[in-house]
Each structure stands twice: as C-alpha cells, then as structure tokens.
C-alpha cells in the first residue's frame, strides 16, 4: 500500500515539482495539493493523507499554525515541514507545534523519500541542518536580548522574521491578510519591546542573537 501524501505550498511551481519528483517513488503517492494552511486543514479532512508536506510562510494561515490544528484534530496524520527557513525560532515553533519532521527545501530526493517513510513508520526526522540548530539551541545559553525577543507575541515574532527576510510592509500585508495600519502597529510594538529604532536594527538584532544567519 502506498503512502498517501498531501503537498501544501503557496507556490504552484514548487508543488508541481515535488509531485513530479515523488512520482518515481514506488511506495509514495501524492493524492492532493493545497496552497495555504487553511486549505490544508480542509484537504486533510477530505482526503485523509498519511503524510503532509507543508511550508511555513503562506497566506491566510502559516504552516506552524496549520500543523497545530491538524495535530489537535487528527493526531494520526504525520506532518513534515518543508521550508527554506533555518532560523532557530522557526525550528522551535515547528517542534512545539508537533511536527514529525523538518526538511529544508534544498534537500535531495533520497532525503525527502526517507523522511516520508520515516515519519510514516512512527519516527521523527530532522535534516542535518535542523539538527545542528536544535543542538546549538540547547548548548547556547539565552542572553538578555533573546529573553526580550521571547516577550514578543506569536504574531509579532512572525512579522519580526518577515522583516529580517527583507519583506516590505506591503508584502507582509498581502501574506497575512491584515491592514497596513495593523502591520505598522505590530512593528512599533516590536521596536519598543526590543528597544530598537528601525527595520535595519531589527535585522542587526536578529543576526547578533542568532535568530537568522547569513548564507
């Protein structure tokens, strides 16, 4: 019996690429696709996949929130985060949400199929890059500034990381479906809580505290 997979990503070209990639796997079958977290929840209920491959940053509902909801409603469904993000706060959020695996998007075909088979078999799967981040998080003591970051709300953390990615206010508005005023309010709260003055300071803060890394 083949492992039934649902692919969730807001980029159609990427989804189709994964479908093509997995089509050569003898024991894996892609049965459906979704373009955001909200649609993913609906598709999981409808098609009942064994494994969900889901991105993090998506419109309407991100992958972390979708993972929490799917796991609370259908804990038997295995979830693998397939994302470009390596930042420790993303990793922490994913693991706390209950995901069964975490892969970066530059993974190989063998890593992808191995991850799917592993989580289907009841095991956890983390790529080496993610494992390194987890180990680093345990070995590196949190300093005062990281504690300040922890005081941000989940939405503020989400917007904080989007600013560190170089996204504009308009892009954040389009991704999160909230108003410009709302984004600006969240940004002001972030700056005040972290005692910063600008978007550039946000990026510097993130780099200094290991929340993001230069390639």
Secondary structure as UniProt FT lines:
FT   STRAND          3..8
FT   HELIX           12..22
FT   TURN            23..24
FT   TURN            26..27
FT   STRAND          28..34
FT   HELIX           37..47
FT   STRAND          51..54
FT   HELIX           63..73
FT   TURN            75..76
FT   STRAND          78..83
FT   HELIX           88..97
FT   STRAND          101..104
FT   TURN            105..106
FT   HELIX           109..120
FT   TURN            121..122
FT   STRAND          125..126
FT   HELIX           128..139
FT   HELIX           144..150
FT   HELIX           154..164
FT   TURN            165..166
FT   HELIX           169..176
FT   HELIX           180..194
FT   HELIX           199..208
FT   TURN            209..210
//
